[in-house]
């Protein structure tokens, strides 16, 4: 994975170790859940069709050791 130099203190999402300022780190995209694009009416969640759901992703920091094993 491509890494860059940290300008802040961060916490690795995989090993829970600290990434100190100046250390190398990468950003990994993880799925955080799903959101519906269905907004026509007030249907219950179970009645919304499967094609109306999109996954919601966020980027989390990963240390250099976990990014490039």
Contact map, one row per residue, 1 for C-alpha under 8 A:
111000000000000000000000010000000000000000000000000000000000000000110
111100000000000000000000010000000000000000000000000000000000000000000
111110000000000000000001111000000000000000000000000000000000000100100
011111000000000000000001110000000000000000000000000000000000000000000
001111100000000000001111100000000000000000000000000000000000000000000
000111111100000000111111100000000000000000000000000000000000000000000
000011111000000000001100000000000000000000000000000000000000000000000
000001111100000000011100000000000000000000000000000000000000000000000
000001111110000001111000000000000000000000000000000000000000000000000
000001011111000001111000000000000000000000000000000000000000100000000
000000001111100111100000000000000000000000000000000000000000110000000
000000000111111111100000000000000000000000000000000000000001111000000
000000000011111110000000000000000000000000000000000000000001110000000
000000000001111100000000000000000000000000000000000000000000010001000
000000000001111110000000000000000000000000000000000000000000000001000
000000000011111111000000000000000000000000000000000000000000000000000
000000000011101111100000000000000000000000000000000000000000001000000
000000001111000111110000000000000000000000000000000000000000000000000
000001001111000011111011100000000000000000000000000000000000001000000
000001011100000001111110000000000000000000000000000000000000000000000
000011111100000000111110000000000000000000000000000000000000000000000
000011110000000000011111000000000000000000000000000000000000000000000
000011000000000000111111100000000000000000000000000000000000000000000
001111000000000000100111110000000000000000000000000000000000001100000
001111000000000000100011111000000000000000000000000000000000111100100
111100000000000000000001111100000000000000000000000000000000111100100
001000000000000000000000111110000000000000000000000000000011110000000
000000000000000000000000011111000000000000000000000000000011110000000
000000000000000000000000001111100000000000000000000000001111000000000
000000000000000000000000000111110000000000000000000000001111000000000
000000000000000000000000000011111000000000000000000000111100000000000
000000000000000000000000000001111100000000000000000000111100000000000
000000000000000000000000000000111110000000000000000000111000000000000
000000000000000000000000000000011111000000000000000011110000000000000
000000000000000000000000000000001111100000000000000011110000000000000
000000000000000000000000000000000111111000000001000111000000000000000
000000000000000000000000000000000011111000000000000111000000000000000
000000000000000000000000000000000001111110000001000110000000000000000
000000000000000000000000000000000001111111000000000000000000000000000
000000000000000000000000000000000000011111000000000000000000000000000
000000000000000000000000000000000000011111100000000000000000000000000
000000000000000000000000000000000000001111110000000000000000000000000
000000000000000000000000000000000000000011111011000000000000000000000
000000000000000000000000000000000000000001111111000000000000000000000
000000000000000000000000000000000000000000111111000000000000000000000
000000000000000000000000000000000000000000011111000000000000000000000
000000000000000000000000000000000000000000111111100000000000000000000
000000000000000000000000000000000001010000111111110100000000000000000
000000000000000000000000000000000000000000000011111110000000000000000
000000000000000000000000000000000000000000000001111110000000000000000
000000000000000000000000000000000000000000000000111111000000000000000
000000000000000000000000000000000001110000000001111111000000000000000
000000000000000000000000000000000111110000000000111111100000000000000
000000000000000000000000000000000111100000000000001111110000000000000
000000000000000000000000000000111110000000000000000011111000000000000
000000000000000000000000000000111110000000000000000001111100000000000
000000000000000000000000000011111000000000000000000000111110000000000
000000000000000000000000000011110000000000000000000000011111000000000
000000000000000000000000001111000000000000000000000000001111100000000
000000000001100000000000001111000000000000000000000000000111110000000
000000000111100000000000111100000000000000000000000000000011111000000
000000000011110000000000111100000000000000000000000000000001111101100
000000000001000010100001110000000000000000000000000000000000111111100
001000000000000000000001110000000000000000000000000000000000011111110
000000000000000000000000000000000000000000000000000000000000001111111
000000000000011000000000000000000000000000000000000000000000011111111
101000000000000000000000110000000000000000000000000000000000011111111
100000000000000000000000000000000000000000000000000000000000000111111
000000000000000000000000000000000000000000000000000000000000000011111
